[in-house]
Amino acid sequence: MSSCTCPECNLEYSKYNWCKPCNSKRFQNDFNNWTSGNDKIDKFIQDAQLNADINWEAIEWISYDRFKDVKQIGKGGFGTIHYARWNGGPIKEWDIENQQWKRYQYEDGVKVALKKFDNFVNFNDVLNEMVIHFKTYCSEDDTSIGFYGITQDPETHSYMMVLDYASDGNLREYLKINFNNINWKHKLYILLELSLRLKNIHELDIVHQDFHPGNILSYNFKGGLEISDFGLSKLIGTNPNNPEKKNIFGVLPYIAPEVLSGDEEYTKAADVYSYGIIAYEIVTGIPPYPDIPHDEDLAMKICNGLRPKIPFHIPKLITRIIMRCWDARVTHRPTFKGLRDELDKYRNDYLYEEKNKDSEIRIQIKKAEEFSANQESTNTTTTTPLNYQTHPQAIYTSRLLNYSKLPKPKNEENFERELEELTKSFSQINTNDDIGEF
């Protein structure tokens, strides 16, 4: 019998030792042996199990007593994150001999993160986050952090998502600790990976709506990253008349001006704006506007064209990408597919020195590295990017931001001229595609 064939029903495995017909029956036969106490959550889990084409798509209801060493490790705008060890672990495959699930197990349990929602969060929003996170998790390229199942706090009765534990934390923490050791090869990698993740999300017709470094997680930022926190995300076209969606939630510096002003609903282009601000943070190590209050005055300045100041020594091709992303003219912003293609070319040009030693991106990065090295050697008192002071009212967690009478978004006076000059200066660069048309 072929190793790709189920020994019980003789049908081909759907993927990796996973027989969908047999496993669907096993899950269905077990439906009466568990319940979350909520019909909608039960149905969500049951549908996922019946339709699972591979083990990681089979999320479960996990009894809270299966977790040990539970401790809070973070707090966001809508809930808390807890570290725990799961005694049992996620499903691997069916053990025919013992007629039970084989699981990924470790002697001291599987490290997981439990996302607990605050009591004020509407249940439909909780379920929406679970559904959208699961949809992205089942897509290609590990777009979002691993989603194992759902549990419930026995004391507060709050539902909790059981997620993979990202041992390297979030991107903001990673940059703060490691920025001075992050070279341009690694910066290009992070920029490229982020554009790929958001490209995948947008291809599912999902807009994230709360995209900032606190929601970018990794087990190892040198080897991959995932997106998290889909609490504000939406499937395009759903609930167009929902008045609650008129409220603006998020982290002020990363919210597009047209969303702040109420001129437009949150669109894919608003996620691109957020990416531009994150890209600035990746290449400088500095979060946006750390030294001023994140209040209505800042929101007004953003609508009037205020943007973080990009240092002159940053490679101009990267500066151009960032400026295009945070252009107040929504239709002038690139798509994530365009960004992915452009960054992929720059990274390849930079990595393969023998073939592309005279490429523009290599020349620009070399100059940036020489400038940074010179600064370090000639002035030991120079403030490093990570010694910035953070104003007590500079808030980098999601919250309600309802400002009235903000002006119609516009660019600063010289922005469009500077961007046009950058574009013209690189229009002769030989690319597979015309990057000016993204």
N, C-alpha and C positions, 0 to 999 in steps of 0.2 A: 504494500500500500504506500502511496506517495506520502512524503512528509508534509505535503501541502493539503492533505485530505484528512477530514475529521474521521477518526476510527469508529465513531459511534453512528454517524449517519451517512458516511462515505461521500459527503459533499465537500467541495473545496473550501478551505478556510477563506474568510473574507480578507483577513490580514493577520500575519504573525501569530499563528496558532490560535486564532479566534474564530470559532464557528458561530456565526450569528444566529442561525435557526435554533441550534441546541441551547446556546446561552440565553437567548430570549425566553425560551420555555423555562429555563431554570430560574431566571429572575421572576417571571410571571407566577410561577408556582410558590414563590416566596413572598409575594405581595401581602398576603394575609398575616405574615409574621412580624411586620413592622409598620409603624405609622409615625409621621412627624406631628400628628395632631392637627394638621392643616391640609385640607383637600387639594388646594392649589399646589402646595409644595410636594405632596405625595404624587400628584399627576406629573409634575415637572420631572421628578426623579424617575418615575416609572417609564415615561416616554423616552428619557435618555437611555435607560437600560434596554428597553425593547429595540431601540434603533442603533445601539452601539455597534460600530463596525470594527472596533478594536478596544482593548482593555481600558485605556485611559478615558474613553467616552462613557464608561459605565460608572457614573457618579452614584454615591450611596447615601442612605440615611445612616449616620454614625452616632451611636449612643454616646452621650457625654462622658460616661464612666470609662470609656476606652482611652481617655486622655489623662496624662499625668504631667506634673511639673508645670502646670498652667500659670503663666505670669504675663502681665501687661507689658508690652514693649513699645507701644506707640499710640498716638491719638490723632485723629483727623477731624474734619469738620462735622462728620456724621456718625462717627463710631470710634471704636478702639480696636487695636490689633494686639493679639495675645500669642505668645510662643507656647508650644506644647509638644509633648511626645505622644504619638499615637501607637497604642499597643495593638498591633494587628497589621496596619499598613494597607496600601491600596492593592486592588486586585491585579494579579499578573495573568493567570490563565486557569483553566479548569483541570483539576487533578482527577483523572478518570479512575485511577486505582483506588483512591480514598474517597471519591465522590464529594469533593469539597473544593473551594477556591484556594489556589496557591496565591500567596501574597508576598509583596516585597517587604520583608521583615528584617529588623535589626535587633540585636540583643537588648538595647536600651530604648527601642521604639523608633518610629519614623518622625523626624522633625517636621512640624507643620506650623502654619500660622492660622489662627482663628480670628476671622473678622466679625466683630460683634457690632450690631447696629444700635444706635441710640434709640431710646423709646419714642422720641418725637418723630422719627422717620416713618413715613407712611408705608404700610405693608406692601402696597402695589409697587412702590419705588424699590423696596428691598427685592421683591420678586423680579422686577425689571432688571436690576443689576445682575442677579443670578443668571437670568436668561441670556443677557447680552454677553456676560463674561464667558458663559459656557459656549456660546456661539463662536466667540473669538478663539477660545481655547481649542476648539475642535477644528479650527482652520489650519492652514499650512504654516510652517516655520515657527511654531511655538510662539505665536503672537502675544498671548497673555500668560500670566503666571498660572501654574498648574492648579486645577480645581478638582478636589477629590470627592467632595460631597457637602452635606449640610448637617449641622447638629443644633442643639438648643441648650442654652444656659438653664440649668434646673432651678436657679434662684430667681432670676429676672424673667425667665421664659423668652428671652430674646433669641431669635434665630441667628446662627453664626455660619459663615462660609468656611469650609475647611480647605485651606490653600497650601500650596507648596511653600516651604520656608526659604526665603531668599537670604542666604547667609551673608552676602555682601551688602545687604541693605538697599537703600534707594540711591538714586544718582546724586542727589544733593549732598548726602552724607559722604558718598564716595569722592566727589570732587573736593569737598572741604578737607578731607583727610589726605587725599592722594594727588591733588592737582599738580604739585611741583614735580611729580615723578611720571606724569602722563605726557608722552611724546606725541608728535603729530601723526604718526602711524596709528596710534590708539585713538586719537581724537577723530580722525577720518573714519575709523572703524565704528565708533559710537554714533557719529552723525549718519553714516550709511545704514547701520542696523535700525536706528530709530525711524528713518524714512521708510525702510522696508516694512517695519511693524505697522506704521500708520497707513501705508499703502494697502496692506492686507485688510486692515480694519475698514478703510473707506470702500474697498471693493465688496465688502459685505453690506454696504449701504448703512454703515454705522458712523456717527460722529461722536467723538469722545467727550468733548465739552468741558473737560477738567484736566487738560494735559499740562503737566508741570513735572519737574524733576522728582518730587516726592512720590509720584505715581509710576516711576520707572524703576524697576527692581531687577536684581540679578543674584545668582549664586556665585558668579565670577564675572566681573565686568570686562575682563580680558577675553572672555569666551562666549558672551551672549548676554542678552537682556530681554526682559518681558515687560509688558504694559499691565497695569493694575487699576483698580478703583473705577469701575464703570457706573458708579452711582448716578452720575448726571448724564450718562450717555443715552442716546436715543437711536432707534431705527428711523431712517429718513421716511417721512410720510405718515408717521404715527402720531396720534393725538394733536392734530394741527390746531385745534381750538381749545386746548387745555389751558385754562387761565393760570394754573400753577407754573406752567412752563415759561410764563412771562417774567417770573422772578429770575434774577441773575445771581447765580452761585458760582463760586470759584476763588482762585487766587488772583487778585487784582492785576499784578504786572503781566500775567500771561493771557489775560482776556482781551480779545480783539476789540478795537475801538468802536466798530459798528455794533457790537453786542452791548458794550457798556452804554452807548448812547440810545439804544433801543431802535436804531435805524433798521437793523436786520435781525432775523432769527439766527440762531447758531447754525453755521453751515460747515462744510468741509474746509472752506477757505479760512474759517476762524481757527480750526485746528492747525492749519499751516502757519498762521500768525503765531500761535503758541510755540510751534516748533522753532520759529525764528528766534524767539526770546530764549528758548532752551539752548539753541545752537550758540548764541552769544555767550551763555553761561559756560558751555562746554569749552569754548576756545579761550575764554578769559579767566575762568575760575570764579567769577564774581556774579552773585545773583542780581537780578535787575532791581535798581533803586533801593539799595540796602540802607542808605543813610537818611531817608526821609519817611514820613508817615505814609502809609498806604490808605489814603482817605479820598474824599470827594475831590479835593484840590488836585491830587495826582491823577485821578480819573479824567478830570477836565483837561489837564495838560497832555495826557495820552491822546485824547480826542483831537487836541490841537496840534498833534504831531510829535510830541516828545517821545524819544526812544533812547535806550542806553547808548552810551558813547563807545563806538568800536575803536580800540587802539589802532593807531596808524600802521603798526608793524604786523597786524594780522594779514595773512595772505589775501590779496584783493579778490581772488576768485571766491573765497569763503565769505568775505565781506559782502560781495555781490549777492550771494545766495541769501544771507541773512537779511539784507535790505529788501530784497524782492519778497521775502516771506512776510515782513512786517510793513509792507506798503499799505497805506490807508486805502488805496484804490483796490478794492476786493478782487476785481477781475484781472488785475495785474499780477496777482500772486501765483506761484507755480503750483502744480499738483504734486502729490507725493510720488507718483510714478515718475514725473519729470525730475524731481529731486533725487530719487533713487538712482536713475540712469546717469545723471550728471555726477553725483558723488561716487558712483561705481567707477566711472571713467577716471576721475581724479585719483581715487585710491589705487587703481591699477597702474596709472601713470607714475605714481609715487613709489609703489612697491617694486616695480620691475625696472630697476635702474639702467641696466645694460640697453634695454630696448627704448627707454624713454628718458635718458639722462638729460635731455634738453627740453623736457616738457615744462610748460609754464608753471604748473603746480609745484614741481620739484624746485624750480628756481625760486619761487615765492616762499616756499617753506624753508629753504636753505637760508634765505635772507632773514626770515622771522627767527630762526634758531640762532643765527649769528647775533642778531640784536639782543635776544634774551641772554645769551652767554656773555655778551659784552656788559650788559647791565649788571649781571651777577658779579662779574670780576672787577668792575671799576667802582662799584658803589655798594658796599656791603650793608649800608643802612637803608637801601631802597626797600620800601614797603612791598612785601610780596602780596599777590592777589588774595591770599587767604587771611591776611591781617586786616581786612576791611571791618569797619565798625557797623553793627546792625542797630538801627533805630528801634526803640522799644515798641513803636507802632508800625514797624515793617512786618507784616503778617504774611507768612508763607503757607498757611493752611486754608482750605476752602471754607467759605462763609457766605452769608447772604450779603449782596451788594446792590442795593436799590438806590441809585442816585437819580435825582430829577434834573431836568433842564440842562443836560449835557449838550455841548455843541455838536454839530454835524462833523464827522471825522474828516480830517485833512492831513496832508503831509506838511512838515516844516518847510519853510521858504525855499531852501536850497536842496532839499532831499531829491526831488525828481531830476534836477540837473546833474547832481552827483551820481545818481544811479544810471542816468543815461550815458554819462561820460565813462563810467566803469564798463557798461555794456559795449560801447563803441571800441574801447581800448582792447577788448578781448574778442571782438567779432571775427577776427581772422584766425583764432585758434582752431586747429583742425580737430573736429569731433565727428563721431558717427552720426549724430543728430545735431540739428541747430539748437543749441541750448537756449538761445534767445527766444525760441518759440514755445518753450515749456509752459 
